[in-house]
Amino acid sequence: MIGDLGQLLAWALGAAGLLGGLLAGRLLGRAQGRREGRREAERDALEDTLERMERGRAAVAEGRAGGDDPAERLRRNDGAW
């Protein structure tokens, strides 16, 4: 009888350990997924920012390559506002 009770207790502890391990694995996996998603979003935002900066630099360089001096560009731009 005591042997049966000990065996039942061992099975119960084993089952509880299994369920606890599954729960811990699920929670850790979810946290890791959130971290990866956050990193991916930050990387995408950085790439977008760099792309915008490059387009802006290209536009400025293109405007300066027009041959006009800065005063002429200012006069032309001032009329557009």
mmCIF file of the N, C-alpha and C atoms, coordinates in Angstrom:
data_MODEL
# 
_entry.id   MODEL 
# 
loop_
_atom_site.group_PDB 
_atom_site.id 
_atom_site.type_symbol 
_atom_site.label_atom_id 
_atom_site.label_alt_id 
_atom_site.label_comp_id 
_atom_site.label_asym_id 
_atom_site.label_entity_id 
_atom_site.label_seq_id 
_atom_site.pdbx_PDB_ins_code 
_atom_site.Cartn_x 
_atom_site.Cartn_y 
_atom_site.Cartn_z 
_atom_site.occupancy 
_atom_site.B_iso_or_equiv 
_atom_site.pdbx_formal_charge 
_atom_site.auth_seq_id 
_atom_site.auth_comp_id 
_atom_site.auth_asym_id 
_atom_site.auth_atom_id 
_atom_site.pdbx_PDB_model_num 
ATOM 1   N N  . MET A 1 1  ? 0.817  -1.187 0.000   1.00 0.00 ? 1  MET A N  1 
ATOM 2   C CA . MET A 1 1  ? 0.000  0.000  0.000   1.00 0.00 ? 1  MET A CA 1 
ATOM 3   C C  . MET A 1 1  ? 0.863  1.254  0.000   1.00 0.00 ? 1  MET A C  1 
ATOM 4   N N  . ILE A 1 2  ? 1.894  1.288  0.834   1.00 0.00 ? 2  ILE A N  1 
ATOM 5   C CA . ILE A 1 2  ? 2.765  2.457  0.859   1.00 0.00 ? 2  ILE A CA 1 
ATOM 6   C C  . ILE A 1 2  ? 3.542  2.545  -0.453  1.00 0.00 ? 2  ILE A C  1 
ATOM 7   N N  . GLY A 1 3  ? 3.899  1.407  -1.006  1.00 0.00 ? 3  GLY A N  1 
ATOM 8   C CA . GLY A 1 3  ? 4.600  1.404  -2.291  1.00 0.00 ? 3  GLY A CA 1 
ATOM 9   C C  . GLY A 1 3  ? 3.736  1.975  -3.398  1.00 0.00 ? 3  GLY A C  1 
ATOM 10  N N  . ASP A 1 4  ? 2.446  1.631  -3.370  1.00 0.00 ? 4  ASP A N  1 
ATOM 11  C CA . ASP A 1 4  ? 1.524  2.152  -4.377  1.00 0.00 ? 4  ASP A CA 1 
ATOM 12  C C  . ASP A 1 4  ? 1.351  3.660  -4.229  1.00 0.00 ? 4  ASP A C  1 
ATOM 13  N N  . LEU A 1 5  ? 1.291  4.131  -3.005  1.00 0.00 ? 5  LEU A N  1 
ATOM 14  C CA . LEU A 1 5  ? 1.154  5.566  -2.753  1.00 0.00 ? 5  LEU A CA 1 
ATOM 15  C C  . LEU A 1 5  ? 2.399  6.318  -3.224  1.00 0.00 ? 5  LEU A C  1 
ATOM 16  N N  . GLY A 1 6  ? 3.569  5.741  -2.982  1.00 0.00 ? 6  GLY A N  1 
ATOM 17  C CA . GLY A 1 6  ? 4.815  6.364  -3.437  1.00 0.00 ? 6  GLY A CA 1 
ATOM 18  C C  . GLY A 1 6  ? 4.900  6.409  -4.949  1.00 0.00 ? 6  GLY A C  1 
ATOM 19  N N  . GLN A 1 7  ? 4.434  5.336  -5.584  1.00 0.00 ? 7  GLN A N  1 
ATOM 20  C CA . GLN A 1 7  ? 4.445  5.303  -7.047  1.00 0.00 ? 7  GLN A CA 1 
ATOM 21  C C  . GLN A 1 7  ? 3.460  6.334  -7.608  1.00 0.00 ? 7  GLN A C  1 
ATOM 22  N N  . LEU A 1 8  ? 2.303  6.450  -7.000  1.00 0.00 ? 8  LEU A N  1 
ATOM 23  C CA . LEU A 1 8  ? 1.315  7.440  -7.431  1.00 0.00 ? 8  LEU A CA 1 
ATOM 24  C C  . LEU A 1 8  ? 1.858  8.857  -7.258  1.00 0.00 ? 8  LEU A C  1 
ATOM 25  N N  . LEU A 1 9  ? 2.532  9.079  -6.148  1.00 0.00 ? 9  LEU A N  1 
ATOM 26  C CA . LEU A 1 9  ? 3.130  10.388 -5.893  1.00 0.00 ? 9  LEU A CA 1 
ATOM 27  C C  . LEU A 1 9  ? 4.225  10.693 -6.920  1.00 0.00 ? 9  LEU A C  1 
ATOM 28  N N  . ALA A 1 10 ? 5.014  9.696  -7.268  1.00 0.00 ? 10 ALA A N  1 
ATOM 29  C CA . ALA A 1 10 ? 6.068  9.890  -8.271  1.00 0.00 ? 10 ALA A CA 1 
ATOM 30  C C  . ALA A 1 10 ? 5.465  10.239 -9.625  1.00 0.00 ? 10 ALA A C  1 
ATOM 31  N N  . TRP A 1 11 ? 4.395  9.536  -10.004 1.00 0.00 ? 11 TRP A N  1 
ATOM 32  C CA . TRP A 1 11 ? 3.723  9.840  -11.266 1.00 0.00 ? 11 TRP A CA 1 
ATOM 33  C C  . TRP A 1 11 ? 3.134  11.258 -11.251 1.00 0.00 ? 11 TRP A C  1 
ATOM 34  N N  . ALA A 1 12 ? 2.532  11.631 -10.131 1.00 0.00 ? 12 ALA A N  1 
ATOM 35  C CA . ALA A 1 12 ? 1.932  12.965 -10.021 1.00 0.00 ? 12 ALA A CA 1 
ATOM 36  C C  . ALA A 1 12 ? 3.003  14.048 -10.118 1.00 0.00 ? 12 ALA A C  1 
ATOM 37  N N  . LEU A 1 13 ? 4.131  13.836 -9.448  1.00 0.00 ? 13 LEU A N  1 
ATOM 38  C CA . LEU A 1 13 ? 5.221  14.819 -9.534  1.00 0.00 ? 13 LEU A CA 1 
ATOM 39  C C  . LEU A 1 13 ? 5.794  14.882 -10.946 1.00 0.00 ? 13 LEU A C  1 
ATOM 40  N N  . GLY A 1 14 ? 5.900  13.751 -11.592 1.00 0.00 ? 14 GLY A N  1 
ATOM 41  C CA . GLY A 1 14 ? 6.395  13.722 -12.968 1.00 0.00 ? 14 GLY A CA 1 
ATOM 42  C C  . GLY A 1 14 ? 5.471  14.470 -13.916 1.00 0.00 ? 14 GLY A C  1 
ATOM 43  N N  . ALA A 1 15 ? 4.161  14.242 -13.756 1.00 0.00 ? 15 ALA A N  1 
ATOM 44  C CA . ALA A 1 15 ? 3.182  14.929 -14.599 1.00 0.00 ? 15 ALA A CA 1 
ATOM 45  C C  . ALA A 1 15 ? 3.204  16.432 -14.337 1.00 0.00 ? 15 ALA A C  1 
ATOM 46  N N  . ALA A 1 16 ? 3.318  16.819 -13.069 1.00 0.00 ? 16 ALA A N  1 
ATOM 47  C CA . ALA A 1 16 ? 3.378  18.248 -12.732 1.00 0.00 ? 16 ALA A CA 1 
ATOM 48  C C  . ALA A 1 16 ? 4.645  18.877 -13.308 1.00 0.00 ? 16 ALA A C  1 
ATOM 49  N N  . GLY A 1 17 ? 5.755  18.157 -13.242 1.00 0.00 ? 17 GLY A N  1 
ATOM 50  C CA . GLY A 1 17 ? 7.000  18.665 -13.823 1.00 0.00 ? 17 GLY A CA 1 
ATOM 51  C C  . GLY A 1 17 ? 6.894  18.818 -15.326 1.00 0.00 ? 17 GLY A C  1 
ATOM 52  N N  . LEU A 1 18 ? 6.240  17.862 -15.978 1.00 0.00 ? 18 LEU A N  1 
ATOM 53  C CA . LEU A 1 18 ? 6.046  17.932 -17.424 1.00 0.00 ? 18 LEU A CA 1 
ATOM 54  C C  . LEU A 1 18 ? 5.201  19.148 -17.797 1.00 0.00 ? 18 LEU A C  1 
ATOM 55  N N  . LEU A 1 19 ? 4.096  19.328 -17.099 1.00 0.00 ? 19 LEU A N  1 
ATOM 56  C CA . LEU A 1 19 ? 3.234  20.479 -17.385 1.00 0.00 ? 19 LEU A CA 1 
ATOM 57  C C  . LEU A 1 19 ? 3.947  21.799 -17.091 1.00 0.00 ? 19 LEU A C  1 
ATOM 58  N N  . GLY A 1 20 ? 4.702  21.841 -16.012 1.00 0.00 ? 20 GLY A N  1 
ATOM 59  C CA . GLY A 1 20 ? 5.465  23.057 -15.694 1.00 0.00 ? 20 GLY A CA 1 
ATOM 60  C C  . GLY A 1 20 ? 6.506  23.356 -16.760 1.00 0.00 ? 20 GLY A C  1 
ATOM 61  N N  . GLY A 1 21 ? 7.164  22.323 -17.255 1.00 0.00 ? 21 GLY A N  1 
ATOM 62  C CA . GLY A 1 21 ? 8.153  22.516 -18.319 1.00 0.00 ? 21 GLY A CA 1 
ATOM 63  C C  . GLY A 1 21 ? 7.520  23.008 -19.605 1.00 0.00 ? 21 GLY A C  1 
ATOM 64  N N  . LEU A 1 22 ? 6.361  22.451 -19.946 1.00 0.00 ? 22 LEU A N  1 
ATOM 65  C CA . LEU A 1 22 ? 5.658  22.908 -21.149 1.00 0.00 ? 22 LEU A CA 1 
ATOM 66  C C  . LEU A 1 22 ? 5.242  24.369 -21.028 1.00 0.00 ? 22 LEU A C  1 
ATOM 67  N N  . LEU A 1 23 ? 4.728  24.726 -19.879 1.00 0.00 ? 23 LEU A N  1 
ATOM 68  C CA . LEU A 1 23 ? 4.301  26.111 -19.655 1.00 0.00 ? 23 LEU A CA 1 
ATOM 69  C C  . LEU A 1 23 ? 5.491  27.067 -19.720 1.00 0.00 ? 23 LEU A C  1 
ATOM 70  N N  . ALA A 1 24 ? 6.592  26.688 -19.095 1.00 0.00 ? 24 ALA A N  1 
ATOM 71  C CA . ALA A 1 24 ? 7.783  27.546 -19.111 1.00 0.00 ? 24 ALA A CA 1 
ATOM 72  C C  . ALA A 1 24 ? 8.328  27.688 -20.531 1.00 0.00 ? 24 ALA A C  1 
ATOM 73  N N  . GLY A 1 25 ? 8.350  26.600 -21.285 1.00 0.00 ? 25 GLY A N  1 
ATOM 74  C CA . GLY A 1 25 ? 8.819  26.661 -22.668 1.00 0.00 ? 25 GLY A CA 1 
ATOM 75  C C  . GLY A 1 25 ? 7.949  27.556 -23.527 1.00 0.00 ? 25 GLY A C  1 
ATOM 76  N N  . ARG A 1 26 ? 6.657  27.464 -23.317 1.00 0.00 ? 26 ARG A N  1 
ATOM 77  C CA . ARG A 1 26 ? 5.727  28.301 -24.090 1.00 0.00 ? 26 ARG A CA 1 
ATOM 78  C C  . ARG A 1 26 ? 5.933  29.783 -23.779 1.00 0.00 ? 26 ARG A C  1 
ATOM 79  N N  . LEU A 1 27 ? 6.073  30.107 -22.509 1.00 0.00 ? 27 LEU A N  1 
ATOM 80  C CA . LEU A 1 27 ? 6.267  31.507 -22.122 1.00 0.00 ? 27 LEU A CA 1 
ATOM 81  C C  . LEU A 1 27 ? 7.598  32.051 -22.634 1.00 0.00 ? 27 LEU A C  1 
ATOM 82  N N  . LEU A 1 28 ? 8.653  31.248 -22.533 1.00 0.00 ? 28 LEU A N  1 
ATOM 83  C CA . LEU A 1 28 ? 9.956  31.698 -23.023 1.00 0.00 ? 28 LEU A CA 1 
ATOM 84  C C  . LEU A 1 28 ? 9.948  31.861 -24.541 1.00 0.00 ? 28 LEU A C  1 
ATOM 85  N N  . GLY A 1 29 ? 9.270  30.973 -25.241 1.00 0.00 ? 29 GLY A N  1 
ATOM 86  C CA . GLY A 1 29 ? 9.166  31.087 -26.697 1.00 0.00 ? 29 GLY A CA 1 
ATOM 87  C C  . GLY A 1 29 ? 8.419  32.336 -27.114 1.00 0.00 ? 29 GLY A C  1 
ATOM 88  N N  . ARG A 1 30 ? 7.368  32.654 -26.388 1.00 0.00 ? 30 ARG A N  1 
ATOM 89  C CA . ARG A 1 30 ? 6.597  33.859 -26.704 1.00 0.00 ? 30 ARG A CA 1 
ATOM 90  C C  . ARG A 1 30 ? 7.439  35.114 -26.481 1.00 0.00 ? 30 ARG A C  1 
ATOM 91  N N  . ALA A 1 31 ? 8.190  35.142 -25.391 1.00 0.00 ? 31 ALA A N  1 
ATOM 92  C CA . ALA A 1 31 ? 9.045  36.298 -25.102 1.00 0.00 ? 31 ALA A CA 1 
ATOM 93  C C  . ALA A 1 31 ? 10.120 36.447 -26.172 1.00 0.00 ? 31 ALA A C  1 
ATOM 94  N N  . GLN A 1 32 ? 10.685 35.339 -26.611 1.00 0.00 ? 32 GLN A N  1 
ATOM 95  C CA . GLN A 1 32 ? 11.715 35.402 -27.647 1.00 0.00 ? 32 GLN A CA 1 
ATOM 96  C C  . GLN A 1 32 ? 11.113 35.906 -28.958 1.00 0.00 ? 32 GLN A C  1 
ATOM 97  N N  . GLY A 1 33 ? 9.908  35.474 -29.296 1.00 0.00 ? 33 GLY A N  1 
ATOM 98  C CA . GLY A 1 33 ? 9.241  35.947 -30.503 1.00 0.00 ? 33 GLY A CA 1 
ATOM 99  C C  . GLY A 1 33 ? 8.990  37.443 -30.464 1.00 0.00 ? 33 GLY A C  1 
ATOM 100 N N  . ARG A 1 34 ? 8.602  37.945 -29.307 1.00 0.00 ? 34 ARG A N  1 
ATOM 101 C CA . ARG A 1 34 ? 8.382  39.389 -29.179 1.00 0.00 ? 34 ARG A CA 1 
ATOM 102 C C  . ARG A 1 34 ? 9.684  40.157 -29.365 1.00 0.00 ? 34 ARG A C  1 
ATOM 103 N N  . ARG A 1 35 ? 10.765 39.638 -28.780 1.00 0.00 ? 35 ARG A N  1 
ATOM 104 C CA . ARG A 1 35 ? 12.067 40.300 -28.924 1.00 0.00 ? 35 ARG A CA 1 
ATOM 105 C C  . ARG A 1 35 ? 12.488 40.346 -30.386 1.00 0.00 ? 35 ARG A C  1 
ATOM 106 N N  . GLU A 1 36 ? 12.339 39.223 -31.084 1.00 0.00 ? 36 GLU A N  1 
ATOM 107 C CA . GLU A 1 36 ? 12.729 39.183 -32.493 1.00 0.00 ? 36 GLU A CA 1 
ATOM 108 C C  . GLU A 1 36 ? 11.868 40.128 -33.323 1.00 0.00 ? 36 GLU A C  1 
ATOM 109 N N  . GLY A 1 37 ? 10.577 40.180 -33.033 1.00 0.00 ? 37 GLY A N  1 
ATOM 110 C CA . GLY A 1 37 ? 9.694  41.088 -33.754 1.00 0.00 ? 37 GLY A CA 1 
ATOM 111 C C  . GLY A 1 37 ? 10.072 42.540 -33.523 1.00 0.00 ? 37 GLY A C  1 
ATOM 112 N N  . ARG A 1 38 ? 10.429 42.865 -32.294 1.00 0.00 ? 38 ARG A N  1 
ATOM 113 C CA . ARG A 1 38 ? 10.832 44.236 -31.977 1.00 0.00 ? 38 ARG A CA 1 
ATOM 114 C C  . ARG A 1 38 ? 12.119 44.595 -32.709 1.00 0.00 ? 38 ARG A C  1 
ATOM 115 N N  . ARG A 1 39 ? 13.071 43.670 -32.713 1.00 0.00 ? 39 ARG A N  1 
ATOM 116 C CA . ARG A 1 39 ? 14.337 43.929 -33.406 1.00 0.00 ? 39 ARG A CA 1 
ATOM 117 C C  . ARG A 1 39 ? 14.113 44.110 -34.902 1.00 0.00 ? 39 ARG A C  1 
ATOM 118 N N  . GLU A 1 40 ? 13.236 43.295 -35.476 1.00 0.00 ? 40 GLU A N  1 
ATOM 119 C CA . GLU A 1 40 ? 12.954 43.409 -36.903 1.00 0.00 ? 40 GLU A CA 1 
ATOM 120 C C  . GLU A 1 40 ? 12.307 44.759 -37.216 1.00 0.00 ? 40 GLU A C  1 
ATOM 121 N N  . ALA A 1 41 ? 11.392 45.204 -36.370 1.00 0.00 ? 41 ALA A N  1 
ATOM 122 C CA . ALA A 1 41 ? 10.745 46.498 -36.580 1.00 0.00 ? 41 ALA A CA 1 
ATOM 123 C C  . ALA A 1 41 ? 11.758 47.633 -36.467 1.00 0.00 ? 41 ALA A C  1 
ATOM 124 N N  . GLU A 1 42 ? 12.668 47.552 -35.501 1.00 0.00 ? 42 GLU A N  1 
ATOM 125 C CA . GLU A 1 42 ? 13.700 48.583 -35.361 1.00 0.00 ? 42 GLU A CA 1 
ATOM 126 C C  . GLU A 1 42 ? 14.614 48.603 -36.578 1.00 0.00 ? 42 GLU A C  1 
ATOM 127 N N  . ARG A 1 43 ? 14.980 47.417 -37.073 1.00 0.00 ? 43 ARG A N  1 
ATOM 128 C CA . ARG A 1 43 ? 15.851 47.331 -38.243 1.00 0.00 ? 43 ARG A CA 1 
ATOM 129 C C  . ARG A 1 43 ? 15.154 47.910 -39.483 1.00 0.00 ? 43 ARG A C  1 
ATOM 130 N N  . ASP A 1 44 ? 13.859 47.603 -39.650 1.00 0.00 ? 44 ASP A N  1 
ATOM 131 C CA . ASP A 1 44 ? 13.103 48.148 -40.775 1.00 0.00 ? 44 ASP A CA 1 
ATOM 132 C C  . ASP A 1 44 ? 13.001 49.667 -40.686 1.00 0.00 ? 44 ASP A C  1 
ATOM 133 N N  . ALA A 1 45 ? 12.780 50.182 -39.494 1.00 0.00 ? 45 ALA A N  1 
ATOM 134 C CA . ALA A 1 45 ? 12.691 51.633 -39.316 1.00 0.00 ? 45 ALA A CA 1 
ATOM 135 C C  . ALA A 1 45 ? 14.024 52.299 -39.630 1.00 0.00 ? 45 ALA A C  1 
ATOM 136 N N  . LEU A 1 46 ? 15.123 51.683 -39.217 1.00 0.00 ? 46 LEU A N  1 
ATOM 137 C CA . LEU A 1 46 ? 16.444 52.237 -39.500 1.00 0.00 ? 46 LEU A CA 1 
ATOM 138 C C  . LEU A 1 46 ? 16.718 52.238 -40.999 1.00 0.00 ? 46 LEU A C  1 
ATOM 139 N N  . GLU A 1 47 ? 16.374 51.146 -41.677 1.00 0.00 ? 47 GLU A N  1 
ATOM 140 C CA . GLU A 1 47 ? 16.568 51.085 -43.125 1.00 0.00 ? 47 GLU A CA 1 
ATOM 141 C C  . GLU A 1 47 ? 15.737 52.154 -43.822 1.00 0.00 ? 47 GLU A C  1 
ATOM 142 N N  . ASP A 1 48 ? 14.495 52.351 -43.372 1.00 0.00 ? 48 ASP A N  1 
ATOM 143 C CA . ASP A 1 48 ? 13.627 53.365 -43.956 1.00 0.00 ? 48 ASP A CA 1 
ATOM 144 C C  . ASP A 1 48 ? 14.212 54.758 -43.747 1.00 0.00 ? 48 ASP A C  1 
ATOM 145 N N  . THR A 1 49 ? 14.729 55.014 -42.561 1.00 0.00 ? 49 THR A N  1 
ATOM 146 C CA . THR A 1 49 ? 15.338 56.315 -42.268 1.00 0.00 ? 49 THR A CA 1 
ATOM 147 C C  . THR A 1 49 ? 16.550 56.554 -43.153 1.00 0.00 ? 49 THR A C  1 
ATOM 148 N N  . LEU A 1 50 ? 17.390 55.543 -43.290 1.00 0.00 ? 50 LEU A N  1 
ATOM 149 C CA . LEU A 1 50 ? 18.580 55.693 -44.127 1.00 0.00 ? 50 LEU A CA 1 
ATOM 150 C C  . LEU A 1 50 ? 18.202 55.916 -45.588 1.00 0.00 ? 50 LEU A C  1 
ATOM 151 N N  . GLU A 1 51 ? 17.166 55.223 -46.050 1.00 0.00 ? 51 GLU A N  1 
ATOM 152 C CA . GLU A 1 51 ? 16.712 55.397 -47.431 1.00 0.00 ? 51 GLU A CA 1 
ATOM 153 C C  . GLU A 1 51 ? 16.194 56.820 -47.650 1.00 0.00 ? 51 GLU A C  1 
ATOM 154 N N  . ARG A 1 52 ? 15.448 57.341 -46.690 1.00 0.00 ? 52 ARG A N  1 
ATOM 155 C CA . ARG A 1 52 ? 14.946 58.715 -46.805 1.00 0.00 ? 52 ARG A CA 1 
ATOM 156 C C  . ARG A 1 52 ? 16.091 59.723 -46.821 1.00 0.00 ? 52 ARG A C  1 
ATOM 157 N N  . MET A 1 53 ? 17.094 59.482 -45.985 1.00 0.00 ? 53 MET A N  1 
ATOM 158 C CA . MET A 1 53 ? 18.240 60.390 -45.948 1.00 0.00 ? 53 MET A CA 1 
ATOM 159 C C  . MET A 1 53 ? 18.973 60.387 -47.286 1.00 0.00 ? 53 MET A C  1 
ATOM 160 N N  . GLU A 1 54 ? 19.142 59.212 -47.875 1.00 0.00 ? 54 GLU A N  1 
ATOM 161 C CA . GLU A 1 54 ? 19.818 59.124 -49.169 1.00 0.00 ? 54 GLU A CA 1 
ATOM 162 C C  . GLU A 1 54 ? 19.019 59.843 -50.251 1.00 0.00 ? 54 GLU A C  1 
ATOM 163 N N  . ARG A 1 55 ? 17.702 59.684 -50.241 1.00 0.00 ? 55 ARG A N  1 
ATOM 164 C CA . ARG A 1 55 ? 16.874 60.383 -51.235 1.00 0.00 ? 55 ARG A CA 1 
ATOM 165 C C  . ARG A 1 55 ? 16.972 61.887 -51.044 1.00 0.00 ? 55 ARG A C  1 
ATOM 166 N N  . GLY A 1 56 ? 16.994 62.347 -49.794 1.00 0.00 ? 56 GLY A N  1 
ATOM 167 C CA . GLY A 1 56 ? 17.127 63.775 -49.525 1.00 0.00 ? 56 GLY A CA 1 
ATOM 168 C C  . GLY A 1 56 ? 18.467 64.316 -49.970 1.00 0.00 ? 56 GLY A C  1 
ATOM 169 N N  . ARG A 1 57 ? 19.524 63.564 -49.707 1.00 0.00 ? 57 ARG A N  1 
ATOM 170 C CA . ARG A 1 57 ? 20.852 63.992 -50.147 1.00 0.00 ? 57 ARG A CA 1 
ATOM 171 C C  . ARG A 1 57 ? 20.930 64.052 -51.663 1.00 0.00 ? 57 ARG A C  1 
ATOM 172 N N  . ALA A 1 58 ? 20.331 63.069 -52.323 1.00 0.00 ? 58 ALA A N  1 
ATOM 173 C CA . ALA A 1 58 ? 20.337 63.066 -53.788 1.00 0.00 ? 58 ALA A CA 1 
ATOM 174 C C  . ALA A 1 58 ? 19.566 64.268 -54.328 1.00 0.00 ? 58 ALA A C  1 
ATOM 175 N N  . ALA A 1 59 ? 18.448 64.603 -53.695 1.00 0.00 ? 59 ALA A N  1 
ATOM 176 C CA . ALA A 1 59 ? 17.660 65.752 -54.145 1.00 0.00 ? 59 ALA A CA 1 
ATOM 177 C C  . ALA A 1 59 ? 18.431 67.051 -53.949 1.00 0.00 ? 59 ALA A C  1 
ATOM 178 N N  . VAL A 1 60 ? 19.129 67.181 -52.832 1.00 0.00 ? 60 VAL A N  1 
ATOM 179 C CA . VAL A 1 60 ? 19.926 68.385 -52.585 1.00 0.00 ? 60 VAL A CA 1 
ATOM 180 C C  . VAL A 1 60 ? 21.056 68.477 -53.598 1.00 0.00 ? 60 VAL A C  1 
ATOM 181 N N  . ALA A 1 61 ? 21.724 67.353 -53.838 1.00 0.00 ? 61 ALA A N  1 
ATOM 182 C CA . ALA A 1 61 ? 22.823 67.358 -54.808 1.00 0.00 ? 61 ALA A CA 1 
ATOM 183 C C  . ALA A 1 61 ? 22.312 67.687 -56.200 1.00 0.00 ? 61 ALA A C  1 
ATOM 184 N N  . GLU A 1 62 ? 21.144 67.178 -56.541 1.00 0.00 ? 62 GLU A N  1 
ATOM 185 C CA . GLU A 1 62 ? 20.564 67.458 -57.854 1.00 0.00 ? 62 GLU A CA 1 
ATOM 186 C C  . GLU A 1 62 ? 20.220 68.938 -57.979 1.00 0.00 ? 62 GLU A C  1 
ATOM 187 N N  . GLY A 1 63 ? 19.700 69.525 -56.912 1.00 0.00 ? 63 GLY A N  1 
ATOM 188 C CA . GLY A 1 63 ? 19.372 70.949 -56.941 1.00 0.00 ? 63 GLY A CA 1 
ATOM 189 C C  . GLY A 1 63 ? 20.612 71.810 -57.051 1.00 0.00 ? 63 GLY A C  1 
ATOM 190 N N  . ARG A 1 64 ? 21.692 71.406 -56.432 1.00 0.00 ? 64 ARG A N  1 
ATOM 191 C CA . ARG A 1 64 ? 22.934 72.167 -56.494 1.00 0.00 ? 64 ARG A CA 1 
ATOM 192 C C  . ARG A 1 64 ? 23.637 71.992 -57.826 1.00 0.00 ? 64 ARG A C  1 
ATOM 193 N N  . ALA A 1 65 ? 23.343 70.906 -58.514 1.00 0.00 ? 65 ALA A N  1 
ATOM 194 C CA . ALA A 1 65 ? 24.000 70.653 -59.794 1.00 0.00 ? 65 ALA A CA 1 
ATOM 195 C C  . ALA A 1 65 ? 23.341 71.444 -60.921 1.00 0.00 ? 65 ALA A C  1 
ATOM 196 N N  . GLY A 1 66 ? 22.322 72.223 -60.611 1.00 0.00 ? 66 GLY A N  1 
ATOM 197 C CA . GLY A 1 66 ? 21.624 72.994 -61.631 1.00 0.00 ? 66 GLY A CA 1 
ATOM 198 C C  . GLY A 1 66 ? 22.446 74.141 -62.181 1.00 0.00 ? 66 GLY A C  1 
ATOM 199 N N  . GLY A 1 67 ? 23.528 74.499 -61.533 1.00 0.00 ? 67 GLY A N  1 
ATOM 200 C CA . GLY A 1 67 ? 24.390 75.555 -62.025 1.00 0.00 ? 67 GLY A CA 1 
ATOM 201 C C  . GLY A 1 67 ? 24.099 76.924 -61.436 1.00 0.00 ? 67 GLY A C  1 
ATOM 202 N N  . ASP A 1 68 ? 23.001 77.078 -60.729 1.00 0.00 ? 68 ASP A N  1 
ATOM 203 C CA . ASP A 1 68 ? 22.676 78.375 -60.136 1.00 0.00 ? 68 ASP A CA 1 
ATOM 204 C C  . ASP A 1 68 ? 23.470 78.568 -58.856 1.00 0.00 ? 68 ASP A C  1 
ATOM 205 N N  . ASP A 1 69 ? 23.735 79.826 -58.546 1.00 0.00 ? 69 ASP A N  1 
ATOM 206 C CA . ASP A 1 69 ? 24.388 80.113 -57.275 1.00 0.00 ? 69 ASP A CA 1 
ATOM 207 C C  . ASP A 1 69 ? 23.333 80.068 -56.163 1.00 0.00 ? 69 ASP A C  1 
ATOM 208 N N  . PRO A 1 70 ? 23.750 80.006 -54.906 1.00 0.00 ? 70 PRO A N  1 
ATOM 209 C CA . PRO A 1 70 ? 22.786 79.891 -53.804 1.00 0.00 ? 70 PRO A CA 1 
ATOM 210 C C  . PRO A 1 70 ? 21.765 81.025 -53.762 1.00 0.00 ? 70 PRO A C  1 
ATOM 211 N N  . ALA A 1 71 ? 22.155 82.245 -54.105 1.00 0.00 ? 71 ALA A N  1 
ATOM 212 C CA . ALA A 1 71 ? 21.214 83.365 -54.077 1.00 0.00 ? 71 ALA A CA 1 
ATOM 213 C C  . ALA A 1 71 ? 20.112 83.161 -55.114 1.00 0.00 ? 71 ALA A C  1 
ATOM 214 N N  . GLU A 1 72 ? 20.473 82.672 -56.279 1.00 0.00 ? 72 GLU A N  1 
ATOM 215 C CA . GLU A 1 72 ? 19.474 82.435 -57.326 1.00 0.00 ? 72 GLU A CA 1 
ATOM 216 C C  . GLU A 1 72 ? 18.513 81.308 -56.921 1.00 0.00 ? 72 GLU A C  1 
ATOM 217 N N  . ARG A 1 73 ? 19.046 80.268 -56.308 1.00 0.00 ? 73 ARG A N  1 
ATOM 218 C CA . ARG A 1 73 ? 18.184 79.178 -55.834 1.00 0.00 ? 73 ARG A CA 1 
ATOM 219 C C  . ARG A 1 73 ? 17.220 79.687 -54.768 1.00 0.00 ? 73 ARG A C  1 
ATOM 220 N N  . LEU A 1 74 ? 17.706 80.570 -53.898 1.00 0.00 ? 74 LEU A N  1 
ATOM 221 C CA . LEU A 1 74 ? 16.852 81.130 -52.856 1.00 0.00 ? 74 LEU A CA 1 
ATOM 222 C C  . LEU A 1 74 ? 15.740 81.971 -53.468 1.00 0.00 ? 74 LEU A C  1 
ATOM 223 N N  . ARG A 1 75 ? 16.068 82.800 -54.452 1.00 0.00 ? 75 ARG A N  1 
ATOM 224 C CA . ARG A 1 75 ? 15.038 83.617 -55.107 1.00 0.00 ? 75 ARG A CA 1 
ATOM 225 C C  . ARG A 1 75 ? 13.992 82.735 -55.792 1.00 0.00 ? 75 ARG A C  1 
ATOM 226 N N  . ARG A 1 76 ? 14.452 81.703 -56.475 1.00 0.00 ? 76 ARG A N  1 
ATOM 227 C CA . ARG A 1 76 ? 13.537 80.811 -57.179 1.00 0.00 ? 76 ARG A CA 1 
ATOM 228 C C  . ARG A 1 76 ? 12.655 80.056 -56.174 1.00 0.00 ? 76 ARG A C  1 
ATOM 229 N N  . ASN A 1 77 ? 13.228 79.624 -55.074 1.00 0.00 ? 77 ASN A N  1 
ATOM 230 C CA . ASN A 1 77 ? 12.474 78.901 -54.055 1.00 0.00 ? 77 ASN A CA 1 
ATOM 231 C C  . ASN A 1 77 ? 11.524 79.836 -53.313 1.00 0.00 ? 77 ASN A C  1 
ATOM 232 N N  . ASP A 1 78 ? 11.932 81.059 -53.075 1.00 0.00 ? 78 ASP A N  1 
ATOM 233 C CA . ASP A 1 78 ? 11.119 82.007 -52.333 1.00 0.00 ? 78 ASP A CA 1 
ATOM 234 C C  . ASP A 1 78 ? 9.824  82.294 -53.078 1.00 0.00 ? 78 ASP A C  1 
ATOM 235 N N  . GLY A 1 79 ? 9.899  82.362 -54.388 1.00 0.00 ? 79 GLY A N  1 
ATOM 236 C CA . GLY A 1 79 ? 8.695  82.609 -55.172 1.00 0.00 ? 79 GLY A CA 1 
ATOM 237 C C  . GLY A 1 79 ? 7.721  81.441 -55.119 1.00 0.00 ? 79 GLY A C  1 
ATOM 238 N N  . ALA A 1 80 ? 8.222  80.238 -54.853 1.00 0.00 ? 80 ALA A N  1 
ATOM 239 C CA . ALA A 1 80 ? 7.358  79.060 -54.811 1.00 0.00 ? 80 ALA A CA 1 
ATOM 240 C C  . ALA A 1 80 ? 6.545  78.999 -53.525 1.00 0.00 ? 80 ALA A C  1 
ATOM 241 N N  . TRP A 1 81 ? 6.953  79.742 -52.505 1.00 0.00 ? 81 TRP A N  1 
ATOM 242 C CA . TRP A 1 81 ? 6.241  79.686 -51.237 1.00 0.00 ? 81 TRP A CA 1 
ATOM 243 C C  . TRP A 1 81 ? 5.149  80.715 -51.255 1.00 0.00 ? 81 TRP A C  1 
# 
